[in-house]
Structure formats: C-alpha cells, structure tokens
Amino acid sequence: MRNLLLAGLIVSNMIAIAQKIETDLEKYTPKPKRFIDKVEVFAGPSLSFNYGNKLVDNYSDLIENKRLMKVGYSYGIGVYHPVKGRLDINARVLFEQKGTKSQLNSYSYASRSIINSEYSYDYLTFYLAPTFLIGKRKNLAISFGGYFSKIKRVKGFISTYDTQGTVRPTKGSFIGRYWYGFDDNGGINSFTFIPGLQSFQETDFGLSIGLAYMIHIHGNHNISLKLIDNYGLQNIYNKKYIENLPEKNHNLSLILGYLFCRPVKVNIKN
C-alpha cells in the first residue's frame, strides 16, 4: 500500500513539472518570423566597365577605341524578409550613377584626333535577391539576384586634341549623346548629336551577385560591408537610331551600410 502511494506521489509530481514546463514554453515562445526583420540604409562608390560599343572591324588598324573605368556611386534603402534560419530575401531601392568612359584615337593620313568622352547615366533601380547566411555567427552572406532600372538622366563631357597635342575648343558638358561617322581612311567625317534621353532605352535589367560581411556594434545595431557585381543584359541604346552601337551596363559597387535588426518579440503571458 505504501509503495502504491509513493508511486502515485511521484507520478503526480511528474505531471505537475510537465505542466509547468509547458506553461513556461507557451509564455516565452518567440512569435513567428515577421515580414521584415532587418532594415538597412547604405551608400558607396562604384566602377563601371561597360561592354560593347566597339568600332567595326574594318577600322581596327586605323581607329583605336580604349575603354576606361568610370567612377560612379549608389545610395538607397533595403529590407530583409526572413525565409529560413539562413535564408533571407533582400529588396533594395537605390539611386545609382553608372556610365562609360573612353578615348578614341582616329588616324587619317598624317593627322590624328584624340577624343576623350565620359558619360554618366543616372538610374532609379529596384534590386531583389535571395541572401544566404554562412558562418557560425551568420555574419557572412552570399546573394544571387537581379535588378530592374529606369534611366532618369544622362550627362556627357567631351574634349578633343589634335596631332600636336593642342587642345581644340572643347564641347564641354551636355545632356545627350554624340555619335561619329568615319571615312574609308579612318578619319571622322561626320557626327550626330541626339539630345536628352532620346538615344537611350528607358529601362535596363540584369543579374547581380554579391558578398557581404556584417559587423555587430551594439544591441540590434550593425554595420554591413558589401561587394556587388551588376551585369546588364540589355543594350542601353535606343535601337531606332542606326548610329547606336550596342553597349551594356556592367558595374562593381562597394557599399557601406547601417543595418538595424528588429528585436525578436516573445509571447509573455501573465
């Protein structure tokens, strides 16, 4: 009889402990993941390596078109939606300046012209990419995604030099695009100026790959450092102008951001 009472007491104590544990779990269980759990503001420099727009092959021995790096920048705001423990969806809206820079050497008989051109393209861009967190502390990330941009403004600057190195009157800054025609000897025999955005496609799109490192500061405050490579898939020039040789955007961005992680809330029942 005594053993039966002791067994009953042990069972009742175990039930009481289990009920307490269940109550504590209910009180302090985290809420389901929210739609947005991190918000970021960012800015940084970029380098453009636009590809395409090379001169036709039959001028290769008379015309040299050097493609140079063009410095730009970007800034904006981003949010992160948690999918799983190590997978987020990152969306960003940003203003960015891309562009192209080149030096055109045109040879004709005994003379040579050197034309330095620099164009800046301002875009409003929407970026979307899955982000995979790696490392024990989840402070490293790799992202693969894409972007869609709308061009807002273009600005150009051209300076011209002759064979003796004397600076000719520069065309200076302008809004639009210049295109050149060449004779059979490689000399420039005509040019066309198309003002504003008429010679550009209104939109651009492409692929993005990125690496990121997050530095914890205090509490929910963090600093993020990202290297993002954007590779355009569309010819950015309006196809209705036959003077437009193809060109596509390609830029590498270094971004410094402030990242705020929203605190995880728990259900605390009184």
Secondary structure by P-SEA (a helix, b strand, c coil): caaaaaaaaaaaaaaaaaaaaaaaaaacccccccccccccccccccccccccccccccccccbbbbbbbbbbcccccbbbbbccccbbbbbbbbbbbbbccbbbbbbcccbbbbbbbbbbbbbbbbbbbbbbbbccccccccccccbbbbbccccbbbbbbccccccccccccccbbbbbbbcccccccbbbbbcccccccccccccccccbbbbbcccccbbbbbbbbbbbcccccccccccccbbbbbbbbbbbbbbbbcbbbbbccc
